[in-house]
Amino acid sequence: MENAFRETGGIEAALFDFGGVLSEEGFRNGLRAIARSNGIDEDTFVRTANDVVHVCGYVIGKVPESAYWGTLREATGIRGDDEHLRNEILSRFRMREWMIDTVRRLKASGIRVGILSDQTNWLDELDARDNFFREFDYVFNSYHMGKSKKDLSHFEDVVSILRIENDRVLFIDDDLGNCERAKQAGLKIICYTDREQFLHEIAEYFPGIISRKKWCSLSGRPFWQE
């Protein structure tokens, strides 16, 4: 038991954001594509679209997807039917197989693994396409839980479900605000910026499970070298 605790650095559960961590960032990249096709400023549109998804309540399941697109059209003047707009986003989510390999390695070593996402009902649709829920012990989706990661209490709710101490949960996200709120809630964090930074930091948390020396690269694609 002591050796197992040392291997995991005291961490008992790891929670991963979806877009930008487990997969390529489909939401922002899709929004940028929509902005370009409508001839409007990309940064301004991304900020507006992100604000609207929270303010209208779509991200926490208060309104349907159609209400989100309707509100966003009114706010920005974008063209395109709902199906076209959603495809611009969903088509850009691509799973990072090397990240799923990391999840599998943690899970095989007894670490509980979960998704903690603000990805709306789109997360369910992406799972239907890519079948990744099976890799995880938990899926915490704001759309079904009625709270998003902008709400500090959401992290407390999730930890209460896990039934472990806050500081034994590791949270990985590419959004600085989400990371800061998780840290305020007492969770350990990795604020994802790129693959090498992530692998360096997660090896620090799980020295007996993940070693940077075991990560090699072949033609730019990582693999485990035992």
Rosetta silent file (secondary structure, phi, psi, omega in degrees, C-alpha in Angstrom):
SEQUENCE: MENAFRETGGIEAALFDFGGVLSEEGFRNGLRAIARSNGIDEDTFVRTANDVVHVCGYVIGKVPESAYWGTLREATGIRGDDEHLRNEILSRFRMREWMIDTVRRLKASGIRVGILSDQTNWLDELDARDNFFREFDYVFNSYHMGKSKKDLSHFEDVVSILRIENDRVLFIDDDLGNCERAKQAGLKIICYTDREQFLHEIAEYFPGIISRKKWCSLSGRPFWQE
SCORE:     score description
SCORE:     0.000 S_00000001
   1 L     0.000  -41.665 -179.990    0.000    0.000    0.000 S_00000001
   2 H   -64.275  -41.414  179.471    2.832    2.400    0.860 S_00000001
   3 H   -64.692  -40.474  178.912    4.586    1.683   -2.449 S_00000001
   4 H   -63.160  -40.725  179.770    1.345    2.235   -4.381 S_00000001
   5 H   -63.872  -39.632  179.304    0.803    5.549   -2.581 S_00000001
   6 H   -65.950  -40.026 -179.287    4.346    6.628   -3.463 S_00000001
   7 H   -62.878  -32.107 -176.944    3.837    5.694   -7.133 S_00000001
   8 L   -97.856    2.047 -179.246    0.761    7.901   -7.380 S_00000001
   9 L    60.861   22.588 -178.595    2.135   10.832   -5.388 S_00000001
  10 L    85.580   -4.444 -179.830   -0.919   10.586   -3.130 S_00000001
  11 L   -82.550  132.005  179.991   -3.308   11.228   -6.040 S_00000001
  12 L  -109.361  -18.214 -179.415   -6.310    8.882   -6.180 S_00000001
  13 E  -146.121  144.419  176.707   -8.268   10.365   -9.098 S_00000001
  14 E  -124.873  126.423 -178.993   -7.460   12.284  -12.276 S_00000001
  15 E  -113.764  127.700 -174.671  -10.096   14.404  -14.038 S_00000001
  16 E  -112.460  132.692  166.351   -9.547   15.500  -17.624 S_00000001
  17 L   -65.144  159.127 -179.852  -11.113   18.322  -19.589 S_00000001
  18 L   -92.534  -81.426 -176.654  -12.290   17.216  -23.020 S_00000001
  19 E   -64.339  124.243 -179.083  -11.746   19.823  -25.756 S_00000001
  20 L    94.707  -10.307  177.293   -8.148   21.018  -25.776 S_00000001
  21 L  -124.948  -72.576  178.685   -6.934   18.203  -23.513 S_00000001
  22 L   -70.960  -29.156  179.922   -8.333   14.774  -24.420 S_00000001
  23 E  -132.745  169.494  170.813   -9.116   15.976  -27.925 S_00000001
  24 L   -62.518  154.982 -174.782   -8.166   18.781  -30.240 S_00000001
  25 L   -78.742   92.962 -177.381  -10.019   21.996  -29.418 S_00000001
  26 H   -76.880  -33.859 -174.779  -13.097   21.741  -31.620 S_00000001
  27 H   -66.018  -58.148 -178.540  -15.190   24.487  -30.037 S_00000001
  28 H   -63.751  -43.131 -178.697  -12.827   27.440  -30.443 S_00000001
  29 H   -64.965  -38.059  176.843  -11.462   26.219  -33.778 S_00000001
  30 H   -66.201  -41.135  177.750  -14.970   25.685  -35.107 S_00000001
  31 H   -62.193  -39.152  178.171  -16.055   29.132  -33.962 S_00000001
  32 H   -63.763  -38.774  178.236  -13.075   30.658  -35.735 S_00000001
  33 H   -64.835  -40.461  178.005  -14.065   28.874  -38.938 S_00000001
  34 H   -63.144  -43.316  179.016  -17.620   30.223  -38.599 S_00000001
  35 H   -61.031  -45.012 -179.179  -16.269   33.743  -38.066 S_00000001
  36 H   -61.708  -43.260 -177.961  -14.048   33.520  -41.149 S_00000001
  37 H   -68.838  -19.405  178.499  -16.888   32.286  -43.364 S_00000001
  38 H  -101.812    1.146  176.371  -19.031   35.201  -42.165 S_00000001
  39 L    67.817   33.317  178.880  -16.303   37.798  -42.574 S_00000001
  40 L  -119.691  162.069 -176.580  -16.238   38.885  -38.926 S_00000001
  41 L   -62.287  126.922 -174.279  -13.412   39.271  -36.422 S_00000001
  42 H   -65.218  -49.054 -176.084  -12.469   35.847  -35.057 S_00000001
  43 H   -62.416  -43.262  179.532  -11.409   36.860  -31.546 S_00000001
  44 H   -63.248  -43.029 -179.146  -14.488   38.996  -30.962 S_00000001
  45 H   -65.509  -42.099  179.558  -16.786   36.251  -32.233 S_00000001
  46 H   -61.201  -43.805  178.969  -15.153   33.556  -30.086 S_00000001
  47 H   -62.732  -44.038 -179.664  -15.551   35.713  -26.966 S_00000001
  48 H   -63.784  -45.871 -178.859  -19.187   36.462  -27.792 S_00000001
  49 H   -63.427  -37.557  178.533  -20.013   32.826  -28.569 S_00000001
  50 H   -69.079  -39.594  177.079  -18.377   31.666  -25.348 S_00000001
  51 H   -63.703  -44.420 -176.274  -20.288   34.269  -23.329 S_00000001
  52 H   -63.508  -40.350 -177.493  -23.588   33.335  -24.979 S_00000001
  53 H   -61.482  -28.884  177.873  -23.216   29.595  -24.322 S_00000001
  54 H   -87.119  -46.451 -175.228  -23.034   30.373  -20.603 S_00000001
  55 H   -64.561  -39.791 -177.830  -25.475   33.297  -20.373 S_00000001
  56 L   -76.516  -15.994  176.294  -28.273   31.579  -22.314 S_00000001
  57 L    94.405    3.045 -178.638  -27.882   28.441  -20.186 S_00000001
  58 H   -62.379  -39.561 -175.450  -27.107   25.956  -22.946 S_00000001
  59 H   -64.101  -23.559  178.857  -23.894   24.783  -21.285 S_00000001
  60 H  -111.785   20.114  172.198  -25.811   23.677  -18.182 S_00000001
  61 L    75.983   18.185 -178.583  -28.784   22.188  -20.009 S_00000001
  62 L   -81.455  -26.884  178.935  -31.264   25.005  -19.367 S_00000001
  63 L  -136.107  159.154  178.770  -32.082   25.555  -23.038 S_00000001
  64 L   -76.990  168.628 -179.686  -31.735   23.419  -26.182 S_00000001
  65 H   -57.665  -37.841 -178.798  -29.013   23.836  -28.776 S_00000001
  66 H   -58.619  -35.178  179.026  -31.395   25.669  -31.124 S_00000001
  67 H   -67.066  -37.295  177.672  -31.767   28.454  -28.528 S_00000001
  68 H   -61.596  -51.294 -178.245  -27.982   28.859  -28.413 S_00000001
  69 H   -65.354  -37.063  178.369  -27.635   29.261  -32.178 S_00000001
  70 H   -62.597  -44.712  179.572  -30.651   31.560  -32.324 S_00000001
  71 H   -65.598  -39.283 -178.693  -29.240   33.832  -29.629 S_00000001
  72 H   -68.753  -36.203  175.895  -25.807   33.825  -31.258 S_00000001
  73 H   -62.807  -43.767  179.866  -27.286   34.768  -34.654 S_00000001
  74 H   -62.739  -37.192 -175.559  -29.102   37.698  -33.067 S_00000001
  75 H   -78.021  -27.374 -170.533  -25.932   38.856  -31.300 S_00000001
  76 H  -125.840  -17.356 -179.216  -23.535   38.527  -34.247 S_00000001
  77 L    80.057   14.533 -179.457  -25.480   38.276  -37.498 S_00000001
  78 L   -66.121  153.945  178.142  -23.905   34.961  -38.543 S_00000001
  79 L  -108.902  164.890  177.543  -25.520   32.910  -41.311 S_00000001
  80 L   115.150  142.387  178.824  -26.051   29.161  -41.612 S_00000001
  81 L   -78.788  168.913 -175.110  -28.534   26.651  -40.261 S_00000001
  82 H   -56.936  -42.638 -176.085  -27.994   24.846  -36.975 S_00000001
  83 H   -62.873  -42.594  178.463  -26.760   21.647  -38.623 S_00000001
  84 H   -64.337  -45.079 -176.697  -24.080   23.459  -40.621 S_00000001
  85 H   -65.663  -43.878 -178.603  -22.880   25.478  -37.638 S_00000001
  86 H   -66.980  -33.919  179.059  -22.697   22.502  -35.272 S_00000001
  87 H   -67.577  -32.545  176.106  -20.804   20.476  -37.866 S_00000001
  88 H   -59.693  -31.168 -179.356  -18.180   23.202  -38.084 S_00000001
  89 H   -88.038  -54.319 -173.641  -17.520   22.547  -34.395 S_00000001
  90 H   -63.506  -32.980 -179.001  -18.028   18.794  -33.953 S_00000001
  91 L   -67.264  -16.461 -177.059  -15.947   17.894  -37.001 S_00000001
  92 L   -95.914   -4.127  173.320  -12.925   19.556  -35.398 S_00000001
  93 L   -81.865  113.966  177.454  -12.895   17.455  -32.230 S_00000001
  94 L  -127.394  124.701 -177.384  -10.271   14.746  -32.807 S_00000001
  95 E   -62.439  141.820  174.048   -9.200   12.443  -29.994 S_00000001
  96 L   -92.975  103.785 -174.665   -5.539   12.548  -28.954 S_00000001
  97 H   -61.594  -33.617  179.066   -4.611    8.885  -28.885 S_00000001
  98 H   -66.479  -30.075  177.175   -1.472    9.534  -26.858 S_00000001
  99 H   -73.353  -39.421  175.957   -3.650   11.158  -24.177 S_00000001
 100 H   -63.570  -35.985  174.990   -5.999    8.168  -24.118 S_00000001
 101 H   -60.387  -39.085  176.891   -2.908    5.975  -23.683 S_00000001
 102 H   -64.240  -44.277  177.299   -2.049    8.054  -20.609 S_00000001
 103 H   -58.134  -45.300 -179.447   -5.586    7.602  -19.247 S_00000001
 104 H   -62.573  -39.799 -179.398   -5.335    3.836  -19.731 S_00000001
 105 H   -66.025  -41.695  177.567   -2.002    3.675  -17.947 S_00000001
 106 H   -64.243  -46.597 -178.001   -3.356    5.582  -14.948 S_00000001
 107 H   -62.273  -40.744  179.812   -6.510    3.480  -14.801 S_00000001
 108 H   -65.607  -20.479  179.726   -4.536    0.236  -15.004 S_00000001
 109 L   -95.478    7.082  175.500   -2.522    1.407  -11.992 S_00000001
 110 L    95.883    2.847  176.076   -5.619    1.930   -9.855 S_00000001
 111 L   -80.626  130.874  174.234   -6.144    5.654  -10.406 S_00000001
 112 E   -74.569  133.106 -176.301   -9.776    6.587  -10.914 S_00000001
 113 E  -122.238  142.014 -178.821  -10.119    8.562  -14.156 S_00000001
 114 E  -148.431  164.424  171.448  -12.889   10.860  -15.286 S_00000001
 115 E  -103.029  132.834  173.856  -13.937   13.551  -17.735 S_00000001
 116 E  -124.664  101.849 -166.699  -14.940   16.938  -16.304 S_00000001
 117 E  -132.874  149.159  170.495  -16.332   18.911  -19.218 S_00000001
 118 L  -105.822   39.120 -168.849  -18.486   21.896  -20.164 S_00000001
 119 L   -91.657    8.115  178.817  -19.093   20.373  -23.596 S_00000001
 120 L    60.535 -163.103  178.474  -22.947   20.259  -23.526 S_00000001
 121 L   -66.668  -12.863  176.447  -24.882   17.415  -25.170 S_00000001
 122 H   -60.055  -30.434 -179.934  -22.216   17.467  -27.884 S_00000001
 123 H   -62.248  -40.567  177.841  -20.053   15.341  -25.586 S_00000001
 124 H   -63.847  -40.117  179.531  -22.608   12.519  -25.784 S_00000001
 125 H   -68.056  -37.259  177.648  -22.697   12.813  -29.566 S_00000001
 126 H   -67.719  -35.091  174.891  -18.920   12.751  -29.795 S_00000001
 127 H   -66.248  -39.142  177.293  -18.862    9.620  -27.668 S_00000001
 128 H   -60.264  -31.805  178.710  -21.383    8.004  -29.995 S_00000001
 129 H   -80.243  -44.146 -169.454  -18.939    8.763  -32.803 S_00000001
 130 H  -110.876  -11.281  172.992  -15.621    7.937  -31.091 S_00000001
 131 L    57.011   54.870 -178.357  -16.609    5.601  -28.210 S_00000001
 132 L  -106.021  -14.864  179.460  -14.319    7.065  -25.529 S_00000001
 133 H   -56.822  -33.006 -176.929  -16.577    7.056  -22.433 S_00000001
 134 H   -60.728  -19.242 -178.992  -15.644    3.400  -21.902 S_00000001
 135 H   -79.296  -10.627 -169.749  -12.094    4.481  -21.007 S_00000001
 136 L  -118.996  151.534  175.418  -13.291    6.409  -17.943 S_00000001
 137 L   -80.905  -29.373 -176.563  -14.779    5.633  -14.552 S_00000001
 138 E  -139.102  147.772  169.123  -16.746    8.893  -14.476 S_00000001
 139 E  -130.904  110.204  179.315  -18.119   11.439  -16.936 S_00000001
 140 E  -104.228  106.013 -175.800  -19.083   14.761  -15.330 S_00000001
 141 E  -114.229  123.256 -178.679  -20.839   16.859  -17.980 S_00000001
 142 H   -52.986  -35.368 -177.103  -22.106   20.337  -17.126 S_00000001
 143 H   -60.432  -34.340 -179.091  -25.083   19.827  -19.436 S_00000001
 144 H   -95.457  -21.588 -176.384  -26.382   16.998  -17.239 S_00000001
 145 H   -93.474  -15.050  177.719  -25.181   18.294  -13.869 S_00000001
 146 L    78.684   10.984  175.898  -26.659   21.791  -14.127 S_00000001
 147 L  -142.908  150.858  177.128  -23.378   23.523  -13.237 S_00000001
 148 L  -114.969  175.430 -179.749  -20.301   24.496  -15.204 S_00000001
 149 L   -72.275   -4.460  171.815  -16.645   24.915  -14.312 S_00000001
 150 L   -76.161  -11.822 -179.004  -17.263   28.646  -13.993 S_00000001
 151 L  -103.307  113.933 -177.821  -18.993   27.750  -10.708 S_00000001
 152 H   -55.972  -34.542 -177.433  -16.533   26.987   -7.902 S_00000001
 153 H   -67.871  -19.226  178.621  -19.109   24.800   -6.151 S_00000001
 154 H   -61.521  -39.555  178.980  -19.150   22.474   -9.178 S_00000001
 155 H   -65.953  -39.484  177.356  -15.699   21.218   -8.206 S_00000001
 156 H   -63.812  -40.876  179.110  -16.879   20.594   -4.654 S_00000001
 157 H   -61.471  -43.614 -178.385  -19.876   18.659   -5.966 S_00000001
 158 H   -64.952  -44.340 -179.830  -17.682   16.458   -8.128 S_00000001
 159 H   -64.149  -34.902  178.904  -15.247   15.695   -5.309 S_00000001
 160 H   -65.183  -32.295  176.409  -18.151   14.794   -3.029 S_00000001
 161 H   -69.421  -38.631  178.926  -19.233   12.205   -5.580 S_00000001
 162 H   -68.244  -28.005  178.709  -15.692   10.802   -5.665 S_00000001
 163 L    60.792   44.015  172.699  -15.720   10.603   -1.847 S_00000001
 164 L  -136.331  169.055  179.863  -12.013   11.372   -1.468 S_00000001
 165 L   -67.483  144.699 -177.675  -10.047   14.337   -0.157 S_00000001
 166 H   -55.173  -41.400 -174.674   -9.850   17.353   -2.484 S_00000001
 167 H   -79.352    6.277  173.010   -6.059   17.372   -2.556 S_00000001
 168 H  -107.334   14.394  176.338   -5.995   13.792   -3.813 S_00000001
 169 E  -113.466  128.520  175.847   -7.749   14.775   -7.031 S_00000001
 170 E  -103.629  129.337 -179.446   -5.732   15.972  -10.037 S_00000001
 171 E  -116.981  130.360 -179.414   -7.545   18.186  -12.556 S_00000001
 172 E  -118.784  122.970 -178.330   -6.203   18.811  -16.070 S_00000001
 173 E  -149.863  155.296  177.551   -7.635   21.656  -18.166 S_00000001
 174 L   -99.675    3.567  178.672   -6.400   24.095  -20.810 S_00000001
 175 L  -103.083  120.308 -175.525   -8.439   27.010  -19.434 S_00000001
 176 H   -61.250  -40.061  179.905   -6.592   29.092  -16.854 S_00000001
 177 H   -62.201  -43.254  177.159   -9.800   30.256  -15.149 S_00000001
 178 H   -61.821  -41.425  179.653  -11.008   26.684  -14.689 S_00000001
 179 H   -64.194  -40.651 -179.985   -7.629   25.704  -13.286 S_00000001
 180 H   -64.762  -41.344  178.754   -7.656   28.590  -10.841 S_00000001
 181 H   -67.052  -39.563  177.058  -11.126   27.682   -9.568 S_00000001
 182 H   -62.120  -40.312  178.658  -10.136   24.032   -9.186 S_00000001
 183 H   -64.379  -40.889  177.242   -7.074   25.135   -7.232 S_00000001
 184 H   -61.778  -31.894  179.456   -9.245   27.312   -4.993 S_00000001
 185 L   -79.945   -2.517  175.226  -11.388   24.227   -4.332 S_00000001
 186 L    96.792    5.526  179.001   -8.268   22.393   -3.133 S_00000001
 187 L   -81.547  155.212  168.754   -7.621   20.191   -6.155 S_00000001
 188 E   -79.372  149.930 -175.547   -4.184   19.623   -7.643 S_00000001
 189 E  -135.434  152.107  162.075   -3.954   21.013  -11.171 S_00000001
 190 E  -127.095  118.138  176.773   -2.136   20.791  -14.468 S_00000001
 191 E   -92.106  102.918 -171.355   -2.953   23.719  -16.758 S_00000001
 192 L   -67.826  130.807  172.453   -2.375   22.138  -20.149 S_00000001
 193 L  -121.236  -41.369  176.862   -0.459   24.115  -22.769 S_00000001
 194 L  -158.836  173.715 -173.686    1.163   21.441  -24.935 S_00000001
 195 H   -60.944  -48.262 -175.547    2.103   17.765  -24.979 S_00000001
 196 H   -64.670  -42.178  178.099    5.645   18.070  -23.660 S_00000001
 197 H   -61.732  -43.896  179.931    4.655   20.351  -20.781 S_00000001
 198 H   -61.464  -47.911 -177.628    1.808   17.995  -19.846 S_00000001
 199 H   -62.774  -37.175  177.266    3.994   14.878  -19.903 S_00000001
 200 H   -62.503  -47.048 -175.479    6.610   16.605  -17.772 S_00000001
 201 H   -73.552  -38.522 -177.722    4.078   17.664  -15.144 S_00000001
 202 H   -71.059  -28.485  175.481    2.053   14.458  -14.988 S_00000001
 203 H   -66.270  -28.355  176.588    5.261   12.459  -14.536 S_00000001
 204 H   -69.750  -35.543  179.472    5.904   14.573  -11.430 S_00000001
 205 H   -77.632  -31.781 -176.454    2.511   13.558  -10.012 S_00000001
 206 L  -126.303   64.975 -173.884    2.826    9.879  -10.928 S_00000001
 207 L   -64.018  -25.766 -179.441    6.541    9.053  -10.740 S_00000001
 208 L   -90.532   -4.746 -177.038    5.948    5.329  -10.346 S_00000001
 209 L  -115.247  -44.002 -177.672    3.506    5.105  -13.242 S_00000001
 210 L  -121.516  120.963  177.409    4.615    7.629  -15.842 S_00000001
 211 L  -117.567  131.517  178.806    8.251    8.339  -16.520 S_00000001
 212 H   -60.262  -27.291 -179.319    9.350   10.946  -19.050 S_00000001
 213 H   -67.575  -19.879 -178.599   12.189    8.615  -19.980 S_00000001
 214 H   -88.160   -8.073  178.568    9.641    6.136  -21.310 S_00000001
 215 E   -91.947  122.973  177.662    8.141    8.624  -23.742 S_00000001
 216 E  -123.174  171.162 -179.892    9.800    8.521  -27.141 S_00000001
 217 E  -132.385  134.384  177.547    8.866   10.027  -30.466 S_00000001
 218 E  -129.883  114.163 -177.483    8.762    8.445  -33.880 S_00000001
 219 L    55.398   36.634  177.232    7.919   10.706  -36.813 S_00000001
 220 L    81.817   -1.079 -179.211    6.385   13.142  -34.355 S_00000001
 221 E  -109.262  127.469 -176.587    4.070   10.547  -32.791 S_00000001
 222 E   -76.940  152.496  172.718    4.671    9.531  -29.153 S_00000001
 223 E  -152.525  161.035  179.798    4.789    5.964  -27.965 S_00000001
 224 E   -84.461  130.880  171.641    5.700    4.100  -24.767 S_00000001
 225 L  -111.723  111.407 -176.770    9.136    2.552  -24.552 S_00000001
 226 L   -78.803    0.000    0.000    9.206    0.019  -21.739 S_00000001
